[in-house]
Amino acid sequence: MMASRRSIASLARPATPSTSPVARATQIQQLQRRQLHLQQNRYAILTSPITRARQQPQAQPSRSAPAQTRNFITAKKTDPEPPPSKFWDFEAIQAILKDPSHKVTIVDTREPRELEQTGRIPSAINIPITTRPDSFYMTDDEFEDRFGFPRPARDAEIVFYCKAGVRSRGAASLAKEAGWTNVGEYPGSWLDWAEKGGEVER
């Protein structure tokens, strides 16, 4: 009796229609057409003149700035250029060493350890320009306290040398900028002096 009731109930239920492949393809095409239509409407809205006008920033009223004029003032140099260095060679240095009355101050601008290794030109004083570049800008008392001998006077004749002529050129420039007016350089410096057999003081 129960089996007959179940069979009758199953016959009473409406059968679920199965979707055919043709119907499914038709549904997919409809969805694609709907999406394309929505995209076209969105693009039309975004590119409409009204939308673009709303998106553009409003132009600020232009304010014409007054033209600025620059006055170029030509600076006039009041300080005279320092005189150029006098250049000395081996023979000139030897000549002043042989003259006991000479008043030229020979300045070795190398470091003290270099002088300990090679010696120096006789009567030369040592002012190491690399580690003591302010030597010509301090007071006379400070200079003497630091080096143990008086600094050459500003009107004294000075000739600088080093190992190869580079540091002596810098020392001469510093001395002239600091007010020394009678400055000389020995470009050949110690290498030239030693090569030509100059006298060495240790």
Protein Blocks (a to p, Z undefined) as FASTA:
>chain_A
ZZmmmmmmmmmpccdddddfklmmmmmmmmmmmmmmmmmmmmmmmmpmklmmmmpccddd
ddddddddddddddddfbdcddddddddfklmmmmmmmmkbcbdcddfbdfklmmmnopa
ehiacddfklmmmlmmmcfklmmmmnopacddfkbccddddfnopmmmmmmmmmmmnopa
bdcddfklmmlmmmnopacdZZ
